[in-house]
């Protein structure tokens, strides 16, 4: 295996590391000074309250058995997609890619925004078909060209371009998502497998009469590998270049290179604790040299496209920076037409599925809201739109990716305090980190793996989430001191709810409200114990009071959010959900519990009345034998008052239960929550 080429005098030695951190501290001071002037990471409390109190702002079901999972979208060949009712014609991207921009393009877009689909479309269009003798099949005979011609797709309506380019080029297609970079050894093993699969596609070259036998040795060495055999790292590093050379010699055409999920190895390396900084650097250096050898001279590669979610992947493309452009679909107006769904696309799909045109308003709220800079255009998440059309259900289909679970410790209340809650704001300002480098990458890795925390990490982490699609940038603000800042917000309900799953865990709220395991267990038991006896409702009210004994919720949204988060602990309740400010629970004994909540200016009777009027209980009624409706009211000092009906739906049948008075907590608590707060336009405060 390869070893790192860094010297003993490198930047990473202890003394230089201290100097680097001092420089970083100085940069932090500059950032904080700019915050006083420009209000970076500003939160508008009124907007935030309005959004958090909106209906449906809560988390999706998490309690009991594992919740309903949302399967990943199936991977179809482009030829299959064109036969589906959901197909949206984006084939003009083919010409855009071919005639615009530099030779090497990196396109950044969130998950599920058609990156793999468009890459497969390019492959289908450009790739020459090979006959049994290894020669190119004539254009009018190829299956791929007929995909575009038979459906009269938009690119076919440009006959000159179509005839000149369809099925005319050899294509090297690699999916770096198949690479496992969670350890250094796994990286090289999986890269070997990826290269062998690519070489097998071009196995016909081994019989080429246009290539000398001595030149075919590299090809045959790979083709003859057994399953458990692997190439040495220096040999593996040259395989891409060698294959492109052989393809060119056989066909006389330069290759089009398509690499999907280009950022996956980098993302895995920086987030894995099984890889240290030296090994991360080694992986970056390997990828840098592999790609540089393949594309730098342009002798055998005509055009290349890399797609992924994160700008972090560009670190291994820096050697070709003069002829490489990285672009986000949200910062290029022309490119944005080919990724995601535009409003017109969604309107057309609604018609195809016989849906009402006005449904687009709800779809915009749930799945739209992605701004394209410099325009009034908003994009929709295409996967979520298609899943909605398939199921007819307005719910989250984005789903927190597994590799983000490593970030959960950073939202512990002891570490970030109420800053974490500020991440749900509607007017956050953040500093993008600029061009990637190995130094910045290792800086980010230390955040993930070493539990180190700086203010600068917060900006970087927010950009990380923005690139994954959890935020959208709707305003760019020039700043001469630290560079441009951007205003960001969650684009829609779907991403906001999914982000809550990451940040607002039971552990976060147990720490914030100093809730013991005993109190959590008591709260869950009080739900399980509800019966026609009034004493059980007194016990429920008392259990809620104990949860908030040390700290009161700031509003009704937080009250319900905390109760919902704690109700899923231990998965003793088979179903826990919320609808607006109402908690929905199903017990194992076929009893449904519906708890509406109010804070300060209300009453248990008013809350119970709203439950009956809204009929929110219908969500659980049809699946249980008994339904308990509870109106929970908490006053300004934390006293709980409930009014309830047991398996009745008549307000006149309500009964009341009040928790006995409990003494206030001591003036000091055992939990010292951090007082660091988000910078605002009024200036940075601490």
C-alpha positions, 0 to 999 in steps of 0.5 A: 500500500502507498505511504504518505509523502509528507515530510517530518517538517510538515505543517502537521507537527505539534509546534506548527499545529500550535502556530496554525491554531493561533492563526485560526484564533486570530481569524475567529477574532476577525469573524467576530468583529465582522459579526458586530458590524454585519450581523452574521448568523442572525436570527429573527425571533419573530420569524422563528416563532412564527415558523416553529409554531406553524402546523406540522412543524414537529418531528415524524413518528419515531417511537416504538418499533422502527418507524416507517422507512422511506426506501431510496429511489430505485436506480433506473437506466435512462432508457427505462426512465423515458417510459415512465409517466414521471419522466421529465425531459431534460435532454438539452443538458446534453448539449449544454454539457458538450458546448459550454464551460471548461473541459472538466466540470464539477456539478454540486447538488443535494441528494436526489436532485437528478445528478445520477440520472443526468450522468446516466443520460449523458452516458446513454447519449454519447456512448458508442455501441460496440459490436462482437468484433470490437468495432463501433456500431453505426449510429442508426443501428444503436439502441441508445440513439433510438431511445432519444429518437423514438420518444422525440426527445428535445435533443433529437429535435436538434438534428445537426447536434444529434447526428454529429454526437449521438453514439460517437464516443467511448465513455468511462463511467465510474461511481465513486459511491462504490468506494469504501473509504472508512478505513485506508485498507478498505479504500484501496480494496474497493478502488481495485474492485471499481477499476476491475469492473471498469476494465471488464467493460472494455475487455474487447480491447484485448483482441484489438489489432490496433494495439501492440501486445506489449501495450495490452499487458496493463489491461490483461493484468487487471482482467486476469486478477482473481477476486482476492488479488489486488494491484499495487498502489503505484500500478493502480494509480496509473490504470485510468490513464492506461485504459484511456490510452488503449481506448484512444488507440483502438477507436481513434476517439478521445474518452468522455469521463463521467464520475458520479459521487465524486465526493464520497471517498473524501466525505467518508475519510474525514468522518471516519475515526478509523482513518487518521490525518496521515491516511486521509492525506494519503487517500487525497494524494492517491485520488489527486494523482489518479485523476491528474494522470487521467485528465491533465494532458487531454491527449486521451480524455476529451471532456469530464464531468464529476458530480456530488453533493459536497465541495470538499471533493474538489480537494483532489482536483486542485492540480487541474484547477486552471481547466476545472470549474466547480459549480452549484446548480443553485448558482448557475441559472442555465444549469438549474434548468436541468437539475431538480424540478421547476414549477412548470415541471411539477404542474405538468406532473400534477396534470399527468396524475390527475391532481388538482392544480392548487396542490402545488401550493402545498407541494411548494411548502413541503418540497420546494423553496430552493433558491437559484441565486440571481433569479426568482426561480425556486426548485423542488426536490424531484424525488420527494415530488415523485414519491408524493405522486406515488403515495399521495401522502404529504410527508418527509421523503428526504430522510437523514442520511446514515453518514450524518449520524456522526454529527449527533454529538455536536448538538449535545446541549452541553456543547452548543446550548441553544445555538443548536436551536438557532439552526432552525431559524429563518434568517441565518447568516453564514460564511462559506469556506471558499476553495477547498484545501487539504489543510481545511479538510483536516481541520474539518476532520478534527471537528468530526473525529477529535471533538474539538470545537471552534466558532469557525467549525460552526460556519463550516458545518452549516455549509456542509448541511447547506450542500446536502440540501438542508438549507437554501441560500437566498441572499449573498452579502459582500463583505470586504473583511472576511468575504461574502456571507450568505443568508440561509434558511431551511427551504421547506417543511421536509428538510426542517423536520428532517433536521429536527431529527438530527438536532433535537434528540431525547439526549438534547432535551434531557440535558437542557431540562435536566430530566433524569431517566427516572422522570422520563420513565415516569412520564412514559408510564403515566401514558401507559397507565391512563384509565377511566380513573381520575387519579391516572390523569393526575399522575399524568399531569404530575409526570409532565410537571416533573419533566419541566421542573428545572426549566420551563418550555419557552412556548407550546411548540417546545412543550410538545416537542420535548414530550414527543422526544421523551415519549420515544425513549426505550421504544415502549410505545409503538407509535409516537407522532405529532400534528401541530401542537398535538401529541399522538400516541398508540399504546400496545393495548390498542388505546390511542392517546391524543394530547393537545397542549397550550401554554400560559394564555389558555385552558385545558377546556379550550385545548380539548375543544380544539382537538374535537373541532379539528378532529386530529384524533382521526389519525389514531382512532381507526387503528385503536379500540379506545381513544383518550383525548387530553387538553393539557394546559401549563401556566407560567409557573409550570403548573399543569391542568388537564381536561379529558374525555375517555373514549368519548367525543363530547366536550360536555363529558369532560373531566378535570385533573390538576397536578398537586403543587410542587415546590420550585427548584433550587436557584442553582441547577446541576446543569450549566448550559452554555451561554454562547448565543448566535450573533445577531444584527444587534451585535455579537453577544456572549 
